[in-house]
Amino acid sequence: MEVRLMSTNIHIAGRPVGVGHPVYIIAELSANHGGSFEQAAQTLRAMKEAGADAVKIQTYTADTLTLDSDLPWFRIQGGTLWDGATLHQLYQQAAMPWEWTPRLQALARELGLHFFSTPFDATAVDFLQQLDVPAFKIASFELVDLPLLRRIAATGKPIIASTGMATLDEITEAVATLRQAGARELALLKCTSAYPAPPEEMHLRTIADMAARFQVPAGLSDHTLGIAVPVAAVALGACIIEKHFTLSRSLPGPDSAFSLEPAEFRAMVEAIRQAERALGAINYSLSPQESKSRQFRRSLFVVADMRAGEVFTPQNVRSIRPANGLHPRHYEEILGRRAARDIARGTPLSWDLIQ
């Protein structure tokens, strides 16, 4: 099958995402619905208020992800937030009822939020396709599930894939699989699959390399605490930021500890928007504000009363602010020459004052 180069932009519900466009900010609901539809709906409203462009949910059941088993390899260990629970217990707690999805989708549409999901098996892909979601997300843990990737790619929808835990070879294989299966619009997210993730393990410089290597928009799926890391990612070229969102970290739930509260998310959005404005373009011309400031640059002034014929010396001519006098480049040229007439202290030096 022919493999074409993908676009360096993708389009979600008609909105271009990529270089040259505003950073696309995704609020991840994940398990922060708390088992309550009303809490989920309230969270969507808070996401919109906080400035998110999109809300992302997760579509799975505990039984589609794992087995209900107490065997050692199904029990979580290793210093995570969820040590001691089985995988089935964790996913049972975190899963969102599928019947909520159309209702939340309608609410998101009413709020002006894009709404899509991460499917974790083929039945979830088919379910979301029936709802005509505008894009699909692939989770880091599923990046190696090539049959699932092919099923998602076959929908023809834009795809955003997280790359946590993946080697370069695994990312390359996943990208090739998606493209060969029909995906034409793909974005990749740098991700560190630790919860929370330490900043020193983020390696944000990978984002630009990923974008260039795979010719895709690249961004960050962030599990660090706080907002500094996603803002830094934008400065390094991230086109997409995904961050977990909760109404309050005091609410119980498996994702609360590394999620942002509404005020924090709003602060992140504002910082990202300010950072992307500051990035601008390669530019050596003066801004209007800089042009006004030029009048306060240094220039040559007479700093002591002088008589006609007196020699210019470091004691009576200096480079000071403002810029009304001759350019400082002429300082050495003027020293040793004589005043053409009497000059009062504080006079900007000009050629007609020099013999």
C-alpha positions in Angstrom: 0.0 0.0 0.0 1.3 3.5 -0.9 2.3 5.5 2.2 1.9 9.3 1.7 3.5 12.0 3.8 0.9 13.4 6.1 -0.1 17.0 6.5 1.8 19.1 9.0 -1.5 20.3 10.2 -4.6 18.3 11.3 -8.1 19.6 11.4 -10.5 18.9 14.3 -14.1 19.9 13.6 -12.8 22.3 11.0 -10.2 23.9 13.3 -6.6 23.7 12.1 -4.1 22.3 14.6 -0.4 22.7 14.0 2.4 25.1 13.4 1.2 28.7 12.8 -2.1 28.1 14.6 -3.0 28.7 18.3 -2.0 25.9 20.6 -4.8 23.4 20.9 -5.6 22.8 24.6 -7.3 19.6 25.6 -8.8 19.1 29.1 -8.8 15.4 30.0 -11.8 14.3 32.1 -10.4 10.7 32.6 -11.7 9.4 36.0 -12.5 12.8 37.4 -16.2 12.3 36.8 -16.3 10.6 40.2 -19.1 8.2 39.1 -21.5 11.1 38.9 -23.0 12.5 35.6 -23.7 15.8 37.3 -20.1 16.1 38.4 -19.0 15.2 34.9 -21.3 17.9 33.4 -20.1 20.4 36.0 -16.5 19.6 35.1 -17.2 20.3 31.4 -18.7 23.7 32.2 -15.6 24.5 34.3 -13.3 23.3 31.4 -15.0 25.8 29.1 -14.7 28.6 31.6 -11.0 27.8 32.1 -10.3 28.2 28.4 -10.0 24.7 27.1 -10.5 24.1 23.4 -11.6 20.4 23.8 -12.7 17.9 26.3 -11.4 14.3 26.0 -12.9 11.3 27.7 -12.0 7.6 27.8 -14.2 4.9 26.4 -13.6 1.5 27.9 -14.9 -1.0 30.5 -12.8 -2.9 33.0 -13.5 -6.1 31.2 -12.3 -4.7 27.8 -9.0 -3.6 29.4 -8.1 -6.6 31.6 -9.2 -9.7 33.5 -10.9 -9.7 36.9 -8.1 -11.7 38.4 -6.0 -11.6 41.6 -3.0 -13.3 40.1 0.2 -11.4 40.9 0.7 -9.8 37.5 -2.8 -8.3 37.6 -2.0 -6.5 40.9 -0.5 -3.0 40.8 2.9 -2.6 42.6 5.9 -0.4 42.2 5.3 2.9 44.0 2.3 4.1 42.0 -0.7 6.0 43.3 -2.7 2.8 42.9 -0.5 0.2 44.6 -2.4 -2.7 46.1 -5.4 -2.6 43.8 -5.9 -5.0 40.9 -6.0 -3.6 37.4 -9.7 -4.6 37.2 -10.5 -2.8 40.4 -8.7 0.4 39.2 -10.5 0.4 35.8 -13.8 -0.4 37.4 -13.5 2.7 39.6 -12.3 4.9 36.8 -14.5 3.9 33.9 -17.2 6.3 32.7 -20.6 4.8 31.8 -20.9 4.8 28.0 -24.5 5.9 28.2 -23.3 9.3 29.5 -21.3 9.9 26.3 -24.1 11.3 24.0 -25.3 13.5 26.8 -21.9 14.9 27.5 -21.3 15.3 23.7 -24.4 17.4 23.4 -23.4 19.5 26.4 -19.9 20.0 24.9 -21.5 21.1 21.6 -23.7 23.6 23.5 -20.6 24.9 25.3 -18.5 25.2 22.2 -16.0 22.5 23.2 -14.7 19.9 20.8 -15.5 16.4 22.3 -13.7 13.2 21.5 -12.4 10.2 23.3 -9.7 7.5 23.7 -11.2 4.1 22.6 -9.5 1.1 24.2 -11.0 -1.7 22.0 -12.8 -2.2 18.7 -16.3 -1.9 20.3 -15.4 1.5 21.7 -14.1 2.6 18.2 -17.4 1.6 16.7 -19.4 3.2 19.4 -17.6 6.6 19.1 -17.8 6.4 15.3 -21.6 6.1 15.5 -21.5 9.4 17.5 -19.4 11.0 14.8 -16.7 12.3 17.1 -14.4 14.7 15.2 -11.1 12.9 16.2 -9.7 9.9 18.1 -7.0 9.9 20.8 -4.7 6.9 21.3 -3.4 6.4 24.8 0.3 5.7 25.5 -0.4 2.2 26.8 -2.3 1.3 23.6 0.3 2.6 21.2 1.7 -1.0 20.7 -1.8 -2.5 20.0 -1.4 -2.4 16.3 -4.8 -4.1 15.5 -6.5 -1.4 17.5 -4.5 1.3 15.7 -5.6 -0.1 12.3 -9.2 0.0 13.5 -8.9 3.6 14.5 -7.1 4.6 11.4 -9.7 3.0 9.2 -12.3 5.6 10.4 -10.4 8.3 8.5 -10.7 10.6 11.4 -7.8 12.8 12.7 -5.7 11.0 15.3 -3.7 12.3 18.3 -1.4 9.6 19.7 0.5 9.7 23.0 3.9 8.2 23.0 4.7 7.5 26.7 6.9 4.5 27.4 7.5 4.0 23.6 10.9 3.6 22.1 11.7 5.4 18.8 11.3 2.1 17.0 7.9 1.6 18.6 6.7 5.1 17.6 8.0 4.5 14.1 6.1 1.3 13.9 2.9 2.8 15.2 3.1 5.8 12.8 3.7 3.4 9.9 0.8 1.2 10.9 -1.6 4.2 11.2 -0.5 5.6 7.8 -0.8 2.3 6.1 -4.2 1.7 7.5 -5.6 5.0 6.1 -4.7 7.7 8.7 -4.0 11.0 6.8 -4.1 13.4 9.8 -1.9 12.4 12.7 -0.4 14.3 15.7 2.0 12.9 18.2 2.2 13.9 21.9 5.4 13.6 24.0 4.4 11.9 27.2 6.0 10.6 30.3 3.9 7.8 31.7 4.4 8.4 35.4 1.7 9.7 37.7 2.7 12.4 38.6 5.7 12.8 36.2 8.9 14.4 37.5 9.9 17.5 35.4 13.4 16.1 34.9 12.0 13.1 33.1 10.0 15.1 30.5 12.7 15.7 27.9 10.7 18.4 26.1 13.3 18.9 23.4 12.0 15.6 22.0 8.9 17.5 20.8 10.6 19.4 18.0 12.5 16.3 16.9 9.3 14.3 16.8 7.6 16.9 14.7 10.5 17.0 12.2 11.2 13.3 12.2 7.6 12.2 11.5 6.3 15.4 9.7 3.4 15.8 12.1 2.2 18.4 14.6 3.7 17.5 18.0 2.6 18.4 21.5 2.6 17.3 25.1 0.4 15.0 27.2 1.4 16.3 30.6 1.2 14.5 34.0 3.5 16.8 35.9 2.3 18.9 38.8 1.7 22.6 38.0 1.8 24.5 34.8 5.4 25.3 34.1 6.1 22.2 32.0 3.3 22.7 29.4 4.2 26.4 29.0 7.8 25.4 28.4 6.7 22.9 25.9 4.8 25.6 23.9 8.0 27.7 23.9 9.8 24.6 22.4 7.2 24.2 19.6 4.3 22.2 21.1 1.1 22.7 19.1 -1.1 20.6 21.4 -1.3 20.5 25.2 -3.3 17.9 27.1 -3.8 18.1 30.8 -6.0 16.3 33.3 -8.7 18.5 34.8 -10.6 18.2 38.1 -13.0 20.4 40.0 -11.0 19.8 43.1 -8.1 17.6 44.1 -9.9 17.0 47.3 -12.4 14.9 45.4 -11.6 11.2 45.6 -10.5 9.5 42.4 -7.5 7.8 40.8 -6.5 10.8 38.8 -7.1 13.7 41.2 -3.6 14.0 42.5 -2.0 15.0 39.2 -5.0 17.0 37.7 -5.3 20.8 37.5 -8.1 22.6 39.3 -10.1 25.2 37.3 -8.1 28.2 38.5 -4.9 26.5 37.8 -6.0 25.4 34.3 -7.1 28.9 33.5 -3.7 30.2 34.6 -2.0 27.6 32.4 -4.2 28.6 29.4 -3.4 32.3 30.0 0.4 31.5 30.3 0.3 29.5 27.1 -1.5 32.2 25.2 1.0 34.8 26.4 3.9 32.4 25.5 2.7 31.9 22.0 2.2 35.6 21.5 5.7 36.2 22.7 7.2 33.6 20.3 6.2 35.7 17.3 8.5 35.3 14.3 12.2 35.9 13.5 12.3 39.7 13.6 15.0 42.3 13.9 12.8 45.4 13.2 11.6 47.7 15.9 8.3 47.5 17.5 6.3 50.7 17.9 7.1 50.7 21.6 10.8 50.3 21.0 10.8 53.1 18.5 9.5 55.4 21.2 12.2 54.2 23.6 15.0 55.1 21.1 14.9 58.7 22.3 16.3 57.6 25.6 19.4 55.8 24.3 22.8 57.2 24.9 24.5 60.0 22.9 27.2 62.5 23.3 26.6 65.6 25.5 28.7 68.4 26.8 28.8 67.8 30.6 30.8 70.9 31.6 30.6 74.6 30.5 33.1 75.1 27.7 34.6 78.2 26.1 35.1 78.7 22.3 38.4 77.0 21.3 38.5 74.7 24.4 39.5 71.1 23.7 37.0 68.3 24.0 38.2 65.8 26.7 36.6 63.0 28.7 36.0 65.6 31.4 33.7 67.8 29.3 32.1 65.3 26.9 30.5 62.0 27.7 28.1 59.4 26.4 24.9 59.7 28.4 21.2 59.4 28.0 19.1 60.7 26.2 19.7 60.4 22.4 19.6 64.1 21.4 23.4 64.3 20.7 25.8 62.7 18.3 26.1 58.9 18.1 28.6 57.5 20.7 30.5 56.0 17.7 32.0 59.5 17.2 33.4 59.8 20.8 37.1 59.1 20.0 36.9 61.1 16.8 35.8 64.2 18.7 38.3 64.0 21.6 41.1 66.5 21.0 39.1 68.7 18.7 38.0 72.2 19.8 34.7 73.9 20.5 33.4 76.2 17.8 31.8 78.5 20.3 30.8 78.7 24.0 28.8 75.6 25.0 26.7 75.3 28.1 26.7 72.2 30.3 23.9 69.8 29.2 24.0 70.7 25.5 23.6 67.8 23.1 26.8 67.7 21.0 26.3 68.4 17.2 28.8 68.8 14.4 28.2 72.6 14.2 29.6 72.9 17.8 32.9 71.4 16.7 35.7 73.2 14.9 
